[in-house]
Amino acid sequence: MKTRYYTGHGLIGGELLGGSLGAYEARHYSSDTLEDLKEQITKDFQSGALDSDCGLGFKRLVAASIDLIEEATIEVNGRNFISKQIVETFELGKKKYLEWLNEL
């Protein structure tokens, strides 16, 4: 038996209430398809919901850099083996903010 799914983990950057920029971990995502995962992340970036519960909250989001990971589980002789591989880094936002976020 083999199962495959996708997860997304990364950083978001935004404008803090005082006007400066800050960054922290984005919400974690999972989906059965890569396309659905990208749609979820894009929708939440646009609405501001990509902001995780661990942060203080942003006035507005300016960038996101999310590693999209393919996770496959295969069963061999009753034992599960898991393979994880980054298939893409999904970036949203203006180039200048993405460059700043990727330097962190």
N, CA, C and O atoms as CSV, one atom per row, in Angstrom:
chain,resi,resn,atom,element,x,y,z
A,1,MET,N,N,0.846,-1.181,0.000
A,1,MET,CA,C,0.000,0.000,0.000
A,1,MET,C,C,0.888,1.240,0.000
A,1,MET,O,O,1.885,1.306,0.720
A,2,LYS,N,N,0.514,2.211,-0.811
A,2,LYS,CA,C,1.269,3.457,-0.889
A,2,LYS,C,C,0.288,4.617,-0.808
A,2,LYS,O,O,-0.729,4.628,-1.501
A,3,THR,N,N,0.594,5.581,0.030
A,3,THR,CA,C,-0.220,6.786,0.112
A,3,THR,C,C,0.680,7.991,-0.136
A,3,THR,O,O,1.871,7.969,0.175
A,4,ARG,N,N,0.093,9.038,-0.699
A,4,ARG,CA,C,0.848,10.246,-1.009
A,4,ARG,C,C,-0.010,11.450,-0.648
A,4,ARG,O,O,-1.208,11.482,-0.927
A,5,TYR,N,N,0.614,12.428,-0.032
A,5,TYR,CA,C,-0.061,13.693,0.240
A,5,TYR,C,C,0.978,14.789,0.280
A,5,TYR,O,O,2.179,14.526,0.221
A,6,TYR,N,N,0.509,16.023,0.380
A,6,TYR,CA,C,1.386,17.188,0.311
A,6,TYR,C,C,1.179,18.069,1.534
A,6,TYR,O,O,0.060,18.223,2.024
A,7,THR,N,N,2.269,18.642,2.017
A,7,THR,CA,C,2.193,19.570,3.142
A,7,THR,C,C,2.932,20.852,2.762
A,7,THR,O,O,3.771,20.862,1.861
A,8,GLY,N,N,2.604,21.926,3.465
A,8,GLY,CA,C,3.262,23.204,3.243
A,8,GLY,C,C,3.679,23.823,4.562
A,8,GLY,O,O,2.869,23.954,5.480
A,9,HIS,N,N,4.952,24.206,4.654
A,9,HIS,CA,C,5.511,24.833,5.858
A,9,HIS,C,C,6.436,25.961,5.420
A,9,HIS,O,O,7.184,25.799,4.456
A,10,GLY,N,N,6.401,27.089,6.102
A,10,GLY,CA,C,7.297,28.169,5.721
A,10,GLY,C,C,7.100,29.419,6.545
A,10,GLY,O,O,6.575,29.382,7.658
A,11,LEU,N,N,7.536,30.530,5.972
A,11,LEU,CA,C,7.504,31.826,6.657
A,11,LEU,C,C,6.577,32.797,5.949
A,11,LEU,O,O,6.385,32.739,4.735
A,12,ILE,N,N,6.015,33.682,6.736
A,12,ILE,CA,C,5.265,34.807,6.194
A,12,ILE,C,C,5.877,36.096,6.725
A,12,ILE,O,O,6.425,36.136,7.826
A,13,GLY,N,N,5.774,37.121,5.940
A,13,GLY,CA,C,6.246,38.429,6.351
A,13,GLY,C,C,5.103,39.414,6.243
A,13,GLY,O,O,4.230,39.293,5.383
A,14,GLY,N,N,5.126,40.389,7.130
A,14,GLY,CA,C,4.059,41.370,7.093
A,14,GLY,C,C,4.451,42.668,7.749
A,14,GLY,O,O,5.500,42.792,8.382
A,15,GLU,N,N,3.580,43.619,7.577
A,15,GLU,CA,C,3.750,44.926,8.202
A,15,GLU,C,C,3.135,44.847,9.592
A,15,GLU,O,O,1.962,44.509,9.750
A,16,LEU,N,N,3.941,45.164,10.591
A,16,LEU,CA,C,3.470,45.153,11.980
A,16,LEU,C,C,2.657,46.408,12.257
A,16,LEU,O,O,2.697,47.363,11.481
A,17,LEU,N,N,1.935,46.408,13.338
A,17,LEU,CA,C,1.071,47.541,13.679
A,17,LEU,C,C,1.839,48.849,13.792
A,17,LEU,O,O,1.286,49.913,13.511
A,18,GLY,N,N,3.108,48.792,14.199
A,18,GLY,CA,C,3.925,49.993,14.316
A,18,GLY,C,C,4.520,50.475,12.996
A,18,GLY,O,O,5.133,51.541,12.940
A,19,GLY,N,N,4.336,49.679,11.918
A,19,GLY,CA,C,4.834,50.088,10.614
A,19,GLY,C,C,6.078,49.360,10.150
A,19,GLY,O,O,6.389,49.390,8.959
A,20,SER,N,N,6.811,48.700,11.057
A,20,SER,CA,C,8.002,47.964,10.632
A,20,SER,C,C,7.596,46.595,10.079
A,20,SER,O,O,6.429,46.209,10.145
A,21,LEU,N,N,8.573,45.873,9.536
A,21,LEU,CA,C,8.319,44.550,8.991
A,21,LEU,C,C,8.715,43.470,9.994
A,21,LEU,O,O,9.640,43.650,10.787
A,22,GLY,N,N,8.014,42.364,9.947
A,22,GLY,CA,C,8.328,41.231,10.803
A,22,GLY,C,C,7.993,39.944,10.069
A,22,GLY,O,O,7.300,39.961,9.052
A,23,ALA,N,N,8.488,38.830,10.591
A,23,ALA,CA,C,8.223,37.531,9.967
A,23,ALA,C,C,8.158,36.453,11.034
A,23,ALA,O,O,8.812,36.536,12.074
A,24,TYR,N,N,7.367,35.459,10.754
A,24,TYR,CA,C,7.332,34.261,11.586
A,24,TYR,C,C,6.700,33.122,10.815
A,24,TYR,O,O,6.314,33.276,9.656
A,25,GLU,N,N,6.601,31.988,11.463
A,25,GLU,CA,C,6.112,30.776,10.813
A,25,GLU,C,C,4.652,30.906,10.375
A,25,GLU,O,O,3.803,31.404,11.115
A,26,ALA,N,N,4.389,30.450,9.169
A,26,ALA,CA,C,3.023,30.447,8.634
A,26,ALA,C,C,2.259,29.238,9.166
A,26,ALA,O,O,2.844,28.313,9.729
A,27,ARG,N,N,0.956,29.266,8.976
A,27,ARG,CA,C,0.137,28.094,9.289
A,27,ARG,C,C,0.651,26.896,8.502
A,27,ARG,O,O,1.248,27.056,7.437
A,28,HIS,N,N,0.420,25.708,9.020
A,28,HIS,CA,C,0.796,24.484,8.307
A,28,HIS,C,C,-0.400,24.008,7.489
A,28,HIS,O,O,-1.550,24.140,7.910
A,29,TYR,N,N,-0.116,23.463,6.334
A,29,TYR,CA,C,-1.151,23.018,5.409
A,29,TYR,C,C,-0.910,21.579,4.993
A,29,TYR,O,O,0.219,21.089,5.025
A,30,SER,N,N,-1.997,20.900,4.597
A,30,SER,CA,C,-1.875,19.573,3.997
A,30,SER,C,C,-3.032,19.368,3.026
A,30,SER,O,O,-4.117,19.926,3.189
A,31,SER,N,N,-2.765,18.551,2.014
A,31,SER,CA,C,-3.774,18.284,0.992
A,31,SER,C,C,-3.413,17.013,0.239
A,31,SER,O,O,-2.269,16.560,0.269
A,32,ASP,N,N,-4.400,16.448,-0.434
A,32,ASP,CA,C,-4.159,15.268,-1.264
A,32,ASP,C,C,-3.502,15.610,-2.592
A,32,ASP,O,O,-2.882,14.750,-3.216
A,33,THR,N,N,-3.634,16.877,-3.034
A,33,THR,CA,C,-3.042,17.279,-4.310
A,33,THR,C,C,-2.228,18.560,-4.150
A,33,THR,O,O,-2.508,19.395,-3.289
A,34,LEU,N,N,-1.231,18.687,-4.989
A,34,LEU,CA,C,-0.388,19.874,-4.973
A,34,LEU,C,C,-1.177,21.113,-5.406
A,34,LEU,O,O,-0.985,22.199,-4.859
A,35,GLU,N,N,-2.055,20.944,-6.378
A,35,GLU,CA,C,-2.849,22.067,-6.876
A,35,GLU,C,C,-3.773,22.621,-5.785
A,35,GLU,O,O,-3.890,23.835,-5.622
A,36,ASP,N,N,-4.421,21.729,-5.047
A,36,ASP,CA,C,-5.307,22.156,-3.965
A,36,ASP,C,C,-4.522,22.856,-2.863
A,36,ASP,O,O,-4.996,23.832,-2.282
A,37,LEU,N,N,-3.332,22.363,-2.576
A,37,LEU,CA,C,-2.485,22.973,-1.556
A,37,LEU,C,C,-2.141,24.413,-1.939
A,37,LEU,O,O,-2.220,25.317,-1.107
A,38,LYS,N,N,-1.763,24.621,-3.192
A,38,LYS,CA,C,-1.437,25.973,-3.669
A,38,LYS,C,C,-2.659,26.888,-3.606
A,38,LYS,O,O,-2.544,28.060,-3.245
A,39,GLU,N,N,-3.818,26.357,-3.955
A,39,GLU,CA,C,-5.050,27.156,-3.888
A,39,GLU,C,C,-5.360,27.588,-2.457
A,39,GLU,O,O,-5.727,28.739,-2.223
A,40,GLN,N,N,-5.213,26.665,-1.494
A,40,GLN,CA,C,-5.464,26.991,-0.083
A,40,GLN,C,C,-4.530,28.107,0.385
A,40,GLN,O,O,-4.964,29.072,1.015
A,41,ILE,N,N,-3.243,27.962,0.069
A,41,ILE,CA,C,-2.241,28.934,0.513
A,41,ILE,C,C,-2.491,30.297,-0.126
A,41,ILE,O,O,-2.428,31.322,0.553
A,42,THR,N,N,-2.774,30.313,-1.424
A,42,THR,CA,C,-3.040,31.576,-2.126
A,42,THR,C,C,-4.260,32.283,-1.543
A,42,THR,O,O,-4.224,33.486,-1.288
A,43,LYS,N,N,-5.328,31.538,-1.337
A,43,LYS,CA,C,-6.563,32.108,-0.767
A,43,LYS,C,C,-6.297,32.703,0.614
A,43,LYS,O,O,-6.742,33.810,0.915
A,44,ASP,N,N,-5.567,31.961,1.452
A,44,ASP,CA,C,-5.296,32.441,2.807
A,44,ASP,C,C,-4.307,33.611,2.826
A,44,ASP,O,O,-4.371,34.454,3.721
A,45,PHE,N,N,-3.401,33.670,1.855
A,45,PHE,CA,C,-2.507,34.824,1.767
A,45,PHE,C,C,-3.318,36.072,1.432
A,45,PHE,O,O,-3.135,37.125,2.043
A,46,GLN,N,N,-4.203,35.946,0.468
A,46,GLN,CA,C,-5.013,37.093,0.037
A,46,GLN,C,C,-5.952,37.582,1.139
A,46,GLN,O,O,-6.199,38.782,1.258
A,47,SER,N,N,-6.474,36.657,1.942
A,47,SER,CA,C,-7.410,37.050,3.002
A,47,SER,C,C,-6.707,37.408,4.314
A,47,SER,O,O,-7.330,37.971,5.214
A,48,GLY,N,N,-5.420,37.087,4.425
A,48,GLY,CA,C,-4.684,37.332,5.666
A,48,GLY,C,C,-4.719,36.161,6.629
A,48,GLY,O,O,-4.135,36.240,7.710
A,49,ALA,N,N,-5.389,35.074,6.264
A,49,ALA,CA,C,-5.521,33.915,7.151
A,49,ALA,C,C,-4.282,33.030,7.188
A,49,ALA,O,O,-4.227,32.083,7.974
A,50,LEU,N,N,-3.289,33.317,6.355
A,50,LEU,CA,C,-2.043,32.542,6.354
A,50,LEU,C,C,-1.256,32.787,7.637
A,50,LEU,O,O,-0.376,32.007,8.002
A,51,ASP,N,N,-1.582,33.863,8.302
A,51,ASP,CA,C,-0.986,34.223,9.582
A,51,ASP,C,C,-1.255,33.106,10.592
A,51,ASP,O,O,-2.406,32.715,10.789
A,52,SER,N,N,-0.213,32.596,11.227
A,52,SER,CA,C,-0.395,31.489,12.164
A,52,SER,C,C,-0.841,31.978,13.531
A,52,SER,O,O,-0.798,33.174,13.820
A,53,ASP,N,N,-1.261,31.060,14.352
A,53,ASP,CA,C,-1.688,31.386,15.712
A,53,ASP,C,C,-0.519,31.785,16.608
A,53,ASP,O,O,-0.725,32.388,17.661
A,54,CYS,N,N,0.721,31.452,16.194
A,54,CYS,CA,C,1.871,31.734,17.063
A,54,CYS,C,C,2.321,33.187,16.977
A,54,CYS,O,O,3.081,33.644,17.831
A,55,GLY,N,N,1.872,33.914,15.973
A,55,GLY,CA,C,2.329,35.287,15.794
A,55,GLY,C,C,1.456,36.301,16.503
A,55,GLY,O,O,0.418,35.969,17.076
A,56,LEU,N,N,1.902,37.541,16.449
A,56,LEU,CA,C,1.180,38.632,17.082
A,56,LEU,C,C,0.131,39.231,16.165
A,56,LEU,O,O,-0.726,39.993,16.613
A,57,GLY,N,N,0.189,38.900,14.911
A,57,GLY,CA,C,-0.750,39.450,13.936
A,57,GLY,C,C,-0.117,40.593,13.169
A,57,GLY,O,O,0.603,41.419,13.729
A,58,PHE,N,N,-0.398,40.623,11.894
A,58,PHE,CA,C,0.124,41.666,11.025
A,58,PHE,C,C,-0.982,42.626,10.633
A,58,PHE,O,O,-2.155,42.262,10.560
A,59,LYS,N,N,-0.574,43.867,10.382
A,59,LYS,CA,C,-1.499,44.845,9.816
A,59,LYS,C,C,-1.886,44.381,8.410
A,59,LYS,O,O,-3.049,44.461,8.015
A,60,ARG,N,N,-0.884,43.893,7.657
A,60,ARG,CA,C,-1.132,43.291,6.355
A,60,ARG,C,C,0.034,42.368,6.006
A,60,ARG,O,O,1.176,42.610,6.398
A,61,LEU,N,N,-0.272,41.318,5.271
A,61,LEU,CA,C,0.765,40.395,4.805
A,61,LEU,C,C,1.434,40.979,3.567
A,61,LEU,O,O,0.771,41.581,2.722
A,62,VAL,N,N,2.763,40.797,3.461
A,62,VAL,CA,C,3.473,41.316,2.293
A,62,VAL,C,C,4.188,40.221,1.508
A,62,VAL,O,O,4.480,40.409,0.327
A,63,ALA,N,N,4.480,39.065,2.145
A,63,ALA,CA,C,5.198,38.002,1.451
A,63,ALA,C,C,4.997,36.677,2.175
A,63,ALA,O,O,4.741,36.627,3.378
A,64,ALA,N,N,5.122,35.610,1.397
A,64,ALA,CA,C,5.093,34.255,1.960
A,64,ALA,C,C,6.031,33.373,1.153
A,64,ALA,O,O,6.059,33.442,-0.075
A,65,SER,N,N,6.789,32.555,1.840
A,65,SER,CA,C,7.674,31.587,1.199
A,65,SER,C,C,7.397,30.242,1.872
A,65,SER,O,O,7.803,30.007,3.010
A,66,ILE,N,N,6.702,29.371,1.151
A,66,ILE,CA,C,6.222,28.113,1.718
A,66,ILE,C,C,6.842,26.942,0.954
A,66,ILE,O,O,6.689,26.843,-0.263
A,67,ASP,N,N,7.538,26.061,1.664
A,67,ASP,CA,C,8.053,24.840,1.046
A,67,ASP,C,C,6.910,23.853,0.906
A,67,ASP,O,O,6.228,23.533,1.880
A,68,LEU,N,N,6.705,23.368,-0.323
A,68,LEU,CA,C,5.687,22.362,-0.593
A,68,LEU,C,C,6.381,21.003,-0.597
A,68,LEU,O,O,7.307,20.766,-1.372
A,69,ILE,N,N,5.921,20.123,0.275
A,69,ILE,CA,C,6.599,18.857,0.525
A,69,ILE,C,C,5.688,17.695,0.133
A,69,ILE,O,O,4.532,17.628,0.553
A,70,GLU,N,N,6.218,16.793,-0.669
A,70,GLU,CA,C,5.500,15.562,-1.000
A,70,GLU,C,C,5.892,14.512,0.033
A,70,GLU,O,O,7.071,14.220,0.232
A,71,GLU,N,N,4.882,13.957,0.681
A,71,GLU,CA,C,5.124,12.918,1.677
A,71,GLU,C,C,4.474,11.631,1.187
A,71,GLU,O,O,3.268,11.586,0.941
A,72,ALA,N,N,5.280,10.595,1.050
A,72,ALA,CA,C,4.781,9.307,0.584
A,72,ALA,C,C,5.047,8.257,1.652
A,72,ALA,O,O,6.135,8.200,2.226
A,73,THR,N,N,4.052,7.434,1.912
A,73,THR,CA,C,4.185,6.330,2.865
A,73,THR,C,C,4.005,5.031,2.084
A,73,THR,O,O,3.036,4.867,1.342
A,74,ILE,N,N,4.931,4.134,2.258
A,74,ILE,CA,C,4.838,2.834,1.602
A,74,ILE,C,C,4.962,1.750,2.677
A,74,ILE,O,O,5.786,1.847,3.585
A,75,GLU,N,N,4.141,0.738,2.554
A,75,GLU,CA,C,4.155,-0.353,3.524
A,75,GLU,C,C,4.912,-1.540,2.922
A,75,GLU,O,O,4.601,-2.004,1.825
A,76,VAL,N,N,5.906,-2.015,3.663
A,76,VAL,CA,C,6.698,-3.165,3.248
A,76,VAL,C,C,6.749,-4.146,4.403
A,76,VAL,O,O,7.255,-3.824,5.478
A,77,ASN,N,N,6.230,-5.335,4.184
A,77,ASN,CA,C,6.223,-6.381,5.212
A,77,ASN,C,C,5.651,-5.886,6.537
A,77,ASN,O,O,6.191,-6.171,7.606
A,78,GLY,N,N,4.556,-5.144,6.452
A,78,GLY,CA,C,3.871,-4.671,7.653
A,78,GLY,C,C,4.493,-3.452,8.311
A,78,GLY,O,O,4.013,-3.006,9.354
A,79,ARG,N,N,5.542,-2.907,7.729
A,79,ARG,CA,C,6.198,-1.717,8.292
A,79,ARG,C,C,6.008,-0.541,7.345
A,79,ARG,O,O,6.082,-0.698,6.126
A,80,ASN,N,N,5.762,0.638,7.909
A,80,ASN,CA,C,5.585,1.857,7.115
A,80,ASN,C,C,6.906,2.605,6.985
A,80,ASN,O,O,7.637,2.787,7.959
A,81,PHE,N,N,7.191,3.027,5.772
A,81,PHE,CA,C,8.362,3.849,5.492
A,81,PHE,C,C,7.869,5.147,4.876
A,81,PHE,O,O,7.028,5.140,3.977
A,82,ILE,N,N,8.400,6.267,5.368
A,82,ILE,CA,C,7.938,7.579,4.931
A,82,ILE,C,C,9.073,8.309,4.225
A,82,ILE,O,O,10.202,8.363,4.712
A,83,SER,N,N,8.746,8.861,3.082
A,83,SER,CA,C,9.688,9.657,2.314
A,83,SER,C,C,9.136,11.079,2.233
A,83,SER,O,O,7.961,11.277,1.924
A,84,LYS,N,N,9.982,12.059,2.509
A,84,LYS,CA,C,9.587,13.462,2.398
A,84,LYS,C,C,10.550,14.163,1.461
A,84,LYS,O,O,11.766,14.001,1.558
A,85,GLN,N,N,9.978,14.957,0.540
A,85,GLN,CA,C,10.803,15.649,-0.426
A,85,GLN,C,C,10.189,17.005,-0.760
A,85,GLN,O,O,9.002,17.091,-1.075
A,86,ILE,N,N,10.994,18.060,-0.693
A,86,ILE,CA,C,10.523,19.380,-1.107
A,86,ILE,C,C,10.407,19.364,-2.624
A,86,ILE,O,O,11.383,19.102,-3.326
A,87,VAL,N,N,9.205,19.647,-3.127
A,87,VAL,CA,C,8.991,19.645,-4.574
A,87,VAL,C,C,8.996,21.058,-5.152
A,87,VAL,O,O,9.197,21.245,-6.352
A,88,GLU,N,N,8.773,22.045,-4.293
A,88,GLU,CA,C,8.715,23.423,-4.780
A,88,GLU,C,C,8.680,24.373,-3.595
A,88,GLU,O,O,8.155,24.040,-2.533
A,89,THR,N,N,9.242,25.559,-3.787
A,89,THR,CA,C,9.049,26.632,-2.827
A,89,THR,C,C,8.060,27.599,-3.466
A,89,THR,O,O,8.333,28.201,-4.505
A,90,PHE,N,N,6.910,27.732,-2.823
A,90,PHE,CA,C,5.808,28.547,-3.347
A,90,PHE,C,C,5.917,29.923,-2.715
A,90,PHE,O,O,5.862,30.051,-1.492
A,91,GLU,N,N,6.073,30.965,-3.545
A,91,GLU,CA,C,6.269,32.319,-3.044
A,91,GLU,C,C,5.139,33.231,-3.504
A,91,GLU,O,O,4.697,33.177,-4.652
A,92,LEU,N,N,4.692,34.058,-2.587
A,92,LEU,CA,C,3.642,35.037,-2.861
A,92,LEU,C,C,4.101,36.383,-2.323
A,92,LEU,O,O,4.744,36.448,-1.275
A,93,GLY,N,N,3.776,37.451,-3.030
A,93,GLY,CA,C,4.128,38.789,-2.581
A,93,GLY,C,C,5.047,39.478,-3.575
A,93,GLY,O,O,5.451,38.905,-4.587
A,94,LYS,N,N,5.363,40.715,-3.259
A,94,LYS,CA,C,6.233,41.503,-4.125
A,94,LYS,C,C,7.679,41.041,-3.983
A,94,LYS,O,O,8.108,40.601,-2.917
A,95,LYS,N,N,8.425,41.155,-5.095
A,95,LYS,CA,C,9.801,40.669,-5.154
A,95,LYS,C,C,10.679,41.235,-4.031
A,95,LYS,O,O,11.453,40.495,-3.422
A,96,LYS,N,N,10.565,42.539,-3.753
A,96,LYS,CA,C,11.433,43.148,-2.727
A,96,LYS,C,C,11.166,42.538,-1.352
A,96,LYS,O,O,12.093,42.387,-0.557
A,97,TYR,N,N,9.915,42.186,-1.061
A,97,TYR,CA,C,9.596,41.576,0.223
A,97,TYR,C,C,10.029,40.103,0.257
A,97,TYR,O,O,10.442,39.591,1.297
A,98,LEU,N,N,9.928,39.436,-0.892
A,98,LEU,CA,C,10.377,38.036,-0.951
A,98,LEU,C,C,11.887,37.948,-0.756
A,98,LEU,O,O,12.372,37.047,-0.070
A,99,GLU,N,N,12.626,38.868,-1.348
A,99,GLU,CA,C,14.074,38.888,-1.162
A,99,GLU,C,C,14.418,39.100,0.314
A,99,GLU,O,O,15.296,38.428,0.855
A,100,TRP,N,N,13.730,40.024,0.952
A,100,TRP,CA,C,13.943,40.275,2.390
A,100,TRP,C,C,13.621,39.021,3.201
A,100,TRP,O,O,14.396,38.632,4.075
A,101,LEU,N,N,12.490,38.391,2.920
A,101,LEU,CA,C,12.056,37.215,3.663
A,101,LEU,C,C,13.031,36.054,3.465
A,101,LEU,O,O,13.324,35.333,4.418
A,102,ASN,N,N,13.527,35.866,2.268
A,102,ASN,CA,C,14.434,34.763,1.990
A,102,ASN,C,C,15.828,34.959,2.590
A,102,ASN,O,O,16.588,33.998,2.713
A,103,GLU,N,N,16.164,36.187,2.959
A,103,GLU,CA,C,17.440,36.451,3.617
A,103,GLU,C,C,17.414,36.135,5.113
A,103,GLU,O,O,18.465,36.076,5.752
A,104,LEU,N,N,16.249,35.937,5.657
A,104,LEU,CA,C,16.143,35.655,7.100
A,104,LEU,C,C,16.668,34.292,7.455
A,104,LEU,O,O,16.648,33.908,8.624
